[in-house]
């Protein structure tokens, strides 16, 4: 008999593939999701005592498909038999075998579902919410808590997203390349919000970062030779490896150069370095690969003082040619300051100021560079300004503590 937690993990792993199979075959996103939830509840009740079937995914899809077809029959009870049977016929010629067949759902059903959730007609916020609900298996309440919005608001967002993609289908696999950037961007945003929460009392939201890594592993397993998929997974692992060292005993923020590197996850770093080495060997560097390479330089340095900032600056020089946005250029300004001195970095910030009029990061970086340059009154003003512009309480406390400890 498996412990319930192990059964729960097994169900969580298979749920997106089962949902993907049903949506791909029948459409009816909402009804398919309800049917999968019923199948999961049935499995959670039976498997701990009766044992896990030899083909758990096949069992789940058979039960879920039966529940779905029962629901569709009930809904269409007033229609003629011919219409009902036509409505229950799989819609695409390229679908998998009928429910109940011995073969498990297609290996790429989770990927199919990811691509559906990242439909181009959806906003990035809707893509994230639908991905976490349908593919990640998080409840609406969990997603709402993670993004600090009322559950009713998140439920409406997810419902609208489902309505928008209803009837659109997954699209042919040969057309997925058009949606892959949206899929990767959605996973990247989910990870970033989990690693550094934009608001709230905690610096991180581990469930979001962990879910982003899990889903990216799924995409990488199905597209192992895609450089940017590999690069994104490497970036997440190399960044998340520092997670335990980023906060002190009371949840306070610890900046990168002050972290205890013995607390970094060396296993994750080794995996991330191997992945980015593999990706860069393809000689088609993209933004995620370059960001991962930068993270690798940080993680492989034995101390903050031995970090090769000139190499990091060279990587940022390439990155800003591919992604010339203000965020990337702000990060490059830090590398300029570390490689050539704080005044050089401050000059870069002056050029960026007209483009970064919202958020706290410009003031926070400026404060740090002014502190390094010895201009403590200006640094104090910048730290205090940055603290008023972030909704993250740990970041507010950190910025104010930096201002308070500067010499007068």
N, C-alpha and C positions, 0 to 999 in steps of 0.2 A: 504494500500500500504506500502510495506517495504521500508525503506531508502536504497539507493544503497549500502552503506557500509555493511549493514546487509545482503543484497543479495549476495554481494561479499564474505563475510565470509562463507555463506552457500555453495556457489559454491566451494570455496577453500576446505571446509571440505569434500564435496562429490566427488571431482575430482579424487583423488587416487582410490577410490572404483570403480568408473565408468571405469577408465582406467584399473584397475586390472581385472574387469569382462570381458572387451573386449579382453584383451591380453590372458586371461585364455581360452576364448572360441575360438578365431580365430588366435592367434599368431599375426604376422604382427605388431611388436611393434611401428614402426614409423607411419604406416598408422592409427593404433588405437589411437595414441597420437594426430595426426592431427584431427581425427574425434571427439575426446573428446574436443579439443580446439574449434572446430566449434560449438559443442553443448553448451559449456559454453558461447560462444559469443551470441548464439541465446537466451539462458536463460537470460543473462545480459541485452539483449535488450527487452525481453518480460516480465519478471517477475516483474520488478518495477512498471509497469503500469497494467498488467493483473492479477498480484497476483501469489504467489508461489503455484505450484500444491500440491495436498494432498500428493503425493509420489514423491518428487523432484528427488530422485535417480532414480526411475523408469522412470521418464520423461527424464532425462539426458541419461540414457542408451539406451532408445528407440530411441531418436534422434541421438545419437552418432552411434549406431549400424546401423541405416538407412544410415547415411553418410558413414560409413565404407563399408557397402555392396555395396553402389553405386560406391564408389571408386574402390573396387575390381572388380566390373562388368566392369567398364570402362577399367581397366588395362588388363582384360582378354577378351576383346571384340573379339579378333581374334581367340579365342579358341572355340572349340566345346561346345555346350550347356551342354553336360554331364560333361565335364571337369570343366566348370565354376561352375556348381551346386555342384560338389564334393569338389571344392576348398572352397566353402562357407559353407560347413558342419562343425559344431563344431568338434574339433579334439579329445577330450577326452570323454570317456563314463561317467565320473563323473562330467561333467559340469552342470551349472545352467540351468534353463529353457530358451527357445529361447527369443531373444529380443522382447519387447512388452508385455511379460507376466506380470501379475499383481504383481508378487513377485519381490521385490527389489533385487539388487545384494547380493551375499553372504556376511555376516558380516565380513568375514576374507579376503575380496579382497584386502584391504589395506595391510594387513600382507603378503598376497601372493606376492604382488608387491614388498614389502620390501625384501622378500627372493630372488626374481628374481634379484633385483638390487644388492644384495650382493652375486652374483654367485661366486663360488670359483675360476673361471677362470679369474676374474677381479682383478686388483690391488686395494689396499685400496683407492688410489686417485680416481680411476674410480668408485668404489663403492659409494664413497661419492658424486661425481658429479652426477651420475645417480640417486641416492636416492633423492637428493635435487631437481633434475629436474622432475622426474616422480612421486615421492611420495609427496615431499614437495610442488610442484607446482611453484617453483621459476623459473624465466626465466633464459636463458643462460647468459644474461647480468648481472643479479643479482648475480648469482653464481660466475661469473668471477670477479665482483667487490669485492665480499666477500673474494676471495682468491688472489686478486691482480694479476691476469693474464689477458692477452688480451682476448676479447670475442671470437675471432677466435680460439685461443688455447683451450679454454674451450669447444667450439662447436665441435672441432675435438675430444677432449677427450670423450665427451658424445656420439658422433657419433660412435666412435670405440667401446665404451662399448655396445651400442645397437647392433652393428654388431656381437659382441662376444656372446651375449646372445640370438640372434635371433634363433628361432627354438628349444631352449633348454627346454622351458616350465618351469612351476613353480616347478615341482617335486611333489611327493605325500606328503600330510601333515605328514605322519609318518616318512618321511625323513627330515623334516624341522629341527630336532634337530641338524643335522650336520651343518646347516648354521646359527643357532641361535647365536653362538659366534661371527660370522662375522657381523651379524645384530647389535648386542649390541655394538661391537667395533666401527662400523661405526657411530652409534648414539653418542657414547662417544667422538669420534674424532671431530664430528661436533660441539658438545656442547663445548668442550675444545677450539676449534678455535673461537667460538663465545664469550666465557667468557674471554679468554685472547688471543687476536689476536697475531699471531707470527710475524706480520710485519704491517707497516702502521702507520697512525697518531692517530688512536684511540685505546684505551686499549681494548675495547670490540667491538663486532659486534652483537648487540642485536638480529637482525633478525635470525642469525644462532643459537644462544643459544635458542631463543624462538621456532624455528622450531624443534630443537633437543628434547626439552621438549614435544612439541605437538606430535611428532612422537612416542616418548617413551611412552607417555600416551596411544596412540593407541595400541601399543604392549601390554602394561600392561592391558588394558581393555579386550584384547582378550586372554591374558595368565596371569590372576590375581593371580594364585597360584604358579607362577615360582619365586623362591627366587631371582635370579640374575636380572630378569626383574624388580621386585619390588625394589631391591637394587639400580639399575641404576637410576630409576625414583627418588627415595629418594635422591640419591647423587646429581642429577641435581638440585632438589628443594632446598636442604640444602645449596648448593654452590651458586646458583643464588640468594638466599635470601639476600646475602651480596652485591649484584651488585651496588646498589645506593650509598653505603658507600665506594666503592673502589676508587672513583675518586673525586677530589676536584672541585671547581667552574671553573677551567680552564682546566679540563681534566687530571690533574696530578694524578699519582698513590698514593694511600694511603694504606700502608701495613696493614695486618690483626690486628696487635696489637695496631694500632693507629686509627682504624675505630670507628666512632660514632655508637654504637650498637643500639641506638634508631632508626636509619635509616634502620636497617635490617627488612626484611619482615617477621613479626611474623606469619602470616597466612601460608606462605610457609614453615616456620620452623616447625610449628605444624603438617602440612601434611607430611612433610618429616620424622619427628620423628615417627609419627604413622606408616608410611610405613616401615621404617627400623625395628621398633619393631615387626611388623607383619612378615617381612622376616626372622629375626633372630629367631623367635619362631619356625620356621621350622627345626632349628638345622642342616642346611646344608649351613654353611657360605661360600660364594664365594668372589672373589676380589671386586666386586661392592658393596656387602653388607658391607664388612669391611671398604672400603673407605667411604661409607655413614655413618657408625657408627663413624668414626673419625670426619667427618664433623659435626655430631650431637653433639659430645662432645664440639667442638668449639662453635657451635651455642647456646648451652644451658648454656654456661658459661656467667655470668653476666659481666665479664670484662676479659681482657687479663691476669691479675694477678691471677684470680681464675680458669683459665683453668687447667683441670686435665691432665697434661702432662704424668704422669705415666700410666694413662689409655690409652692415645693415643699411648704411646710407646708399651704397651702390645698388642694393636691392630695391630700396625705395625709389631711386632714380628711374629704375625700369618700371616699377609699379605705377608711378604717376603718369607715365606715358600711356599706359593701358587704361587706368582709371584716374583721370585728372581732376577728381573731386576735391573739395576743401578738406574732408576728413583725412584722406590719404596725404594731402599736402601738409596738414597739421602734424601728422605723425612723422612726416619727413623732416619738418622743422625741428622736432626733438632730436632726430638723428644728426641733423646739421649742428645743433648746439653741442651734442655730446662729442662729435668728431672735431669741430672747429671752434668751440667756445660758445658761451651763452649769448654774447652780443650778436654773433652770426645768426643764431636761432631766432633771436628777437627781431632781427631785420626781416626774416622770413615771415614771422607772425604779423608784422605791420602790413605786409602785402596781402595777407589773408583776411585781415580784419573786416573789410567790406563784405566778404562772402559768408562770414560766420557771425551773424548777428543774433542768433538764438542759441540756447544751451549754455552750459557752463565750461565746456572743455577749453575754449580759447583762453578764458581768464585763468583757468587752473594751470594750463601750460605756461602762460605768461608769468604767473606768480612763481612757478618753479624756476624758470629761467632767470627772473629778476633776483630771486634768492641766491641762485648760483653766482650771479654777477655782483652780489653784494649790495644791491639797492633794496634795503630792507623796508623802508617806508612804502615804496611803490609795490613791493611784493606783498606786504600786508594788505594793502588796498585791493590788490587783484585777488588774493585768497578770499577775502571777505565778500567781494563781488561774486566770485564763483560759487561760494556757499549759498548765496541767495538765489542762485539760478538752477540748482539741482533739487529734485524731489526725493533723492535717496538720502535717508537719514545718516547712514554710515559715511557717505561721502561728505555730507554737511559737517559732521563732527570732525572728520579728518582735516578738511580744509580750514575750519576754524581753529583747530589745534595747531596747525602749521602757522597760521597767522599769529597765534598767541605766543608761540615760543621764539619768534624772531626778536633779535636784539632791538632795543629802542634807541 
